[in-house]
Amino acid sequence: MDFKAVPANIKRYMLLRGYSLKQVGCWAGISERTMYARLRDPDTFTLGELFGIAKHLKINFEKLLETA
């Protein structure tokens, strides 16, 4: 799977909903530091982490993968 669009999409929905990166990482079950690392290298996200993030951001999983 190609996760190149994921960091921008997470940041966009995170800002729209008013959540911090720490909160988003918590939903994914990872630390804030690990969240930063995942955003730098999005191919390291697990599907479980992405599903958790999408669920709490109240968006479809597919929205995280969409390119602009």
Secondary structure, DSSP 8 states (H G I E B T S, - for coil): ---TTHHHHHHHHHHHHT--HHHHHHHHT--HHHHHHHHHSGGG--HHHHHHHHHHHTS-HHHHH---
